[in-house]
Amino acid sequence: QVQLVESGGGLVQPGGSLSLSCAASGSIRSITAMGWSRQAPGKEREWVAALTSAGSTNYADSVKGRFTISRDNVKNTVYLQMNSLKPEDTAVYYCYFGTGVAGVIYWGKGTLVTVSS
């Protein structure tokens, strides 16, 4: 059974940094992309960043230049380095692994990031 577990969330001051991790357990076949989405209080979930199996990265305009997505294929882990954090980055961050098997996407349960002074 596949399980994704995020870690690294917490409270940080504006301008600070946090690094999120998402470790996958279980066998995941045909991974096409890994990524992160977030959901701020009272708002819809929005996509943040993605890393394809070919190594291409994409970012939402709101985080471009501040966030960096990376992975460790051996550990089956995806990371999100977040710098220059702003209060509007406050949200629950969810990782996902997309596959080429009938469009299955696995999601983590989320980790809370709060940016506040």
C-alpha positions in Angstrom: 0.0 0.0 0.0 1.4 3.4 -1.0 1.7 6.1 1.6 3.1 9.6 1.3 4.2 11.3 4.5 5.1 15.0 4.5 7.4 16.6 7.1 9.1 19.9 7.8 6.2 22.3 8.3 6.0 24.7 11.1 6.0 28.4 12.1 8.5 30.8 10.4 8.8 34.5 10.3 8.3 36.4 7.1 11.5 36.3 5.0 12.5 33.0 6.6 13.0 29.6 5.0 11.6 26.1 5.5 12.3 22.8 3.8 9.5 20.3 3.3 10.0 16.6 2.6 7.7 13.9 1.3 8.7 10.3 1.6 6.8 7.6 -0.3 6.5 4.1 1.0 5.2 1.1 -0.9 5.7 0.3 -4.6 4.8 3.1 -7.0 4.9 2.1 -10.7 5.5 4.5 -13.6 5.9 7.7 -11.7 5.5 10.6 -14.2 5.8 13.5 -11.8 6.1 14.5 -8.2 4.9 17.8 -6.9 3.4 20.0 -4.2 0.1 21.8 -3.9 -1.2 23.9 -1.0 -4.4 25.1 0.5 -4.7 28.3 2.4 -7.4 28.8 5.0 -10.7 29.5 3.3 -9.3 29.1 -0.2 -9.2 26.4 -2.8 -6.2 24.1 -3.2 -3.6 25.5 -5.6 -0.7 23.8 -7.4 2.7 25.0 -6.3 5.5 23.0 -8.1 6.2 19.9 -10.1 9.2 17.8 -11.1 8.7 15.4 -14.0 10.4 12.1 -14.3 12.5 13.6 -17.0 13.8 16.2 -14.6 11.9 19.2 -15.7 10.6 21.6 -13.1 7.6 24.0 -13.1 6.5 26.5 -10.6 3.4 28.6 -9.9 4.1 32.3 -10.6 3.5 33.1 -7.0 6.5 31.0 -5.8 8.8 31.2 -8.8 12.3 32.3 -7.7 11.6 31.5 -4.1 10.8 27.8 -4.0 12.8 24.9 -5.3 11.6 21.4 -5.9 14.0 18.5 -5.9 14.0 14.7 -5.4 16.0 11.7 -4.2 15.1 8.8 -6.4 16.9 6.3 -4.1 14.9 7.4 -1.1 11.7 8.0 -3.1 11.5 11.4 -1.6 10.5 14.8 -3.0 11.6 18.1 -1.3 10.4 21.7 -1.4 12.9 24.3 -0.3 11.0 27.5 0.5 12.9 30.8 0.8 11.8 34.4 1.3 8.5 33.2 2.8 5.6 35.5 2.9 2.4 35.5 5.1 0.5 34.6 1.9 2.4 31.3 1.8 0.6 30.2 4.9 -1.2 27.0 4.0 -1.3 23.2 4.4 1.1 21.8 1.9 0.4 18.5 0.2 2.8 16.4 -1.9 1.7 14.1 -4.7 3.2 11.4 -6.9 1.5 11.1 -10.3 1.7 7.9 -12.3 1.1 6.7 -15.7 -1.1 3.9 -14.4 -4.7 4.8 -15.2 -3.9 8.4 -14.1 -3.5 7.4 -10.5 -2.2 10.2 -8.2 -1.1 9.5 -4.7 -1.4 12.3 -2.1 0.0 12.9 1.3 -2.1 14.1 4.2 -0.4 17.5 4.4 1.9 19.6 6.6 1.0 23.0 7.9 3.3 26.0 7.1 2.5 29.2 9.0 4.4 32.4 8.1 3.8 35.0 10.7 5.7 37.4 12.9 
